[in-house]
Amino acid sequence: MFQIRIHGRGGQGVVTAAELLSVAAFREDRHSQAFPSFGSERTGAPVVAFCRIDNRPIRLREPILAPDALIIQDPTLLHQVDVFGGLQPGGYILINTARTFADLGLAEFAQKFSAAHLCTVPATEIAMRHVGRPLPNASLLGGFAALTGRVSLESVAAAIGEKFPPKVAASNVAAATEAYEFVQRQLKKEAAGAETG
Amino acid sequence: MLKQVEGSAAVAEAIALCRPQVICAYPISPQTHIVEALGRRVDAGELAPCEFINVESEFAAMSVAIGASATGARAYTATASQGLLFMAEAVYNAAGLGLPIVMTVANRAIGAPINIWNDHTDALSQRDCGWLQLFAEDNQEALDLHIQAFRLAEELSLPVMVCMDGFILTHAYERVDMPTQAQVDSYLPPYEPRQVLDPADPVSIGAMVGPEAFMEVRYLAHAKQQQALELIPAWADEFRRVFGRPSGGLVHEYRTSDADVIVVALGSVLGTIKDTVDMMRDEGLKIGVLGITCFRPWPAAAVRNSLQQAKRVVVLEKSLAVGMGGIVGNNVSASFSGSPDRVHTVIAGLGGRSITRGSLRRVFEQALADSLEPLTFLDLDRALVDRVLERERVQRRSGPIAEGILKDLGVVAAKLG
């Protein structure tokens, strides 16, 4: 089972991101489960949503305490919420920011994980360009597909297409695609850096 | 057809396939997505001639459902928590009148303190009202039970409550196999009422009955529930034949055949319990699970039969009979053929408290080691409780408990001005 925890703020589409991810996995014949952290919905308040992906039916209903991957939709949460709590060794982290892990003061922390599993992506900026609103969720799912390979960009795009009317879907798919390519470039740079360094 | 959808959407689609004629509801979390989805379908003309009636309260919702059902319409509503309590008088009336209304209860705690999260206090508060009560383990079962509920309700002329865990199921996206209209039509024939308000053939429904026959009418309600104990497995078998999957029935056994300890529970927590039991089984520990799908009527014989070999029974329930202990636990004790002191009650998950494998494992290991107390509150923060008790001991005006406990926790309570 592969478990993803998504942190963000009310209004950023955190719950929708988990749902879309579950639909993308479903489209690849996987079993998946997405659920929110069930708080009262308030714009700006910290929100958590969860997604599990497995090859067999998922019965577990506890919140994800030991995630294999983290998507952080809002970097201002880093100092407010224990977003990294329980992250498994070998886990993935994708943060929505134009800055690097070092810029965020996470250089030391990042050393505990494989560099190829950590990435930042300016998802809000990408969303503003394509969607025209600061909704980073679709971009981050594109980035997640590139970072982890757990779902394909095509499945993410299909899930977006299933959820939204055509025009909204198209702009979100464009955002997801740009973020996917951005993360792929970052990972290539990282791999090249690792070889020369 | 396989789909990846929210539990509420799956249930709404199943209700739509059941061809309801009147849907009346008042919104309350976590039931709202179900009736919103149905409202959109009615509005789009997909369910014609179904009428969606917006009402001003839950009491009105059940009253409209009663009126609609009495005219021979297939009636549906949904509620949760305080909403169910607010309609309680009409809930009893629907059962007493023998009207086959189907209602979803998206299980949620009851205040005060106000809490929107899941437990089973709402549905279990109505356990003696004369409705059948079915509990879904996952979203597939939730949608399947609604289809069975209409069949059972109309066959017995009794209302049926389908209980699904609020948020945990209603707001979870997972895979469901959505039946076709043809399958549902072949399982659920058009409603043929036993009694109907028809201007062409007038009758009155709801006569006053005095001491001369009230007992007999109540006895008939009980006898009908006993009939339901036979019909429920039969209609579950029929369901399996038409839809190709097992769903519903009275109880589900899981790895119980050689189990020393059997855990009994209702609803979605069964999944987490089964995963915990699998881990313990891998280590050779003899533990199994009994899921109660049908809580009313209480399947005493099936429960007794499933538990008879167990040395210890752990009833894990999301409800509390304040001043007594467990509600499900008490029902189990009354049906268990062994010594009642071998039944342990664990109160868990009240007001949405997470129930984790780690915590479950701790109490299950205690049961295997014969060290589990008769009544346990899973993951209770004893220190937090003691602070309140101490405050009340030293200070007459100790203040409101909920606000005090949040202050102790360091959580900011709702600020008033």
HADDOCK unambig.tbl for C-alpha pairs under 7 A between the chains (distance, minus, plus):
assign (segid A and resid 19 and name CA) (segid B and resid 173 and name CA) 6.25 0.50 0.50
assign (segid A and resid 23 and name CA) (segid B and resid 4 and name CA) 5.78 0.50 0.50
assign (segid A and resid 26 and name CA) (segid B and resid 4 and name CA) 6.45 0.50 0.50
assign (segid A and resid 31 and name CA) (segid B and resid 175 and name CA) 6.86 0.50 0.50
assign (segid A and resid 32 and name CA) (segid B and resid 174 and name CA) 6.00 0.50 0.50
assign (segid A and resid 33 and name CA) (segid B and resid 172 and name CA) 6.75 0.50 0.50
assign (segid A and resid 33 and name CA) (segid B and resid 173 and name CA) 5.47 0.50 0.50
assign (segid A and resid 33 and name CA) (segid B and resid 174 and name CA) 4.80 0.50 0.50
assign (segid A and resid 34 and name CA) (segid B and resid 172 and name CA) 5.55 0.50 0.50
assign (segid A and resid 34 and name CA) (segid B and resid 173 and name CA) 4.94 0.50 0.50
assign (segid A and resid 34 and name CA) (segid B and resid 174 and name CA) 6.79 0.50 0.50
assign (segid A and resid 35 and name CA) (segid B and resid 171 and name CA) 6.26 0.50 0.50
assign (segid A and resid 35 and name CA) (segid B and resid 172 and name CA) 4.57 0.50 0.50
assign (segid A and resid 35 and name CA) (segid B and resid 173 and name CA) 6.41 0.50 0.50
assign (segid A and resid 38 and name CA) (segid B and resid 167 and name CA) 6.44 0.50 0.50
assign (segid A and resid 59 and name CA) (segid B and resid 271 and name CA) 4.25 0.50 0.50
assign (segid A and resid 59 and name CA) (segid B and resid 272 and name CA) 6.12 0.50 0.50
assign (segid A and resid 60 and name CA) (segid B and resid 271 and name CA) 5.28 0.50 0.50
assign (segid A and resid 60 and name CA) (segid B and resid 272 and name CA) 4.43 0.50 0.50
assign (segid A and resid 60 and name CA) (segid B and resid 275 and name CA) 6.63 0.50 0.50
assign (segid A and resid 61 and name CA) (segid B and resid 269 and name CA) 6.76 0.50 0.50
assign (segid A and resid 61 and name CA) (segid B and resid 271 and name CA) 6.72 0.50 0.50
assign (segid A and resid 61 and name CA) (segid B and resid 272 and name CA) 5.68 0.50 0.50
assign (segid A and resid 62 and name CA) (segid B and resid 272 and name CA) 6.94 0.50 0.50
assign (segid A and resid 62 and name CA) (segid B and resid 354 and name CA) 6.17 0.50 0.50
assign (segid A and resid 62 and name CA) (segid B and resid 355 and name CA) 6.03 0.50 0.50
assign (segid A and resid 62 and name CA) (segid B and resid 356 and name CA) 5.30 0.50 0.50
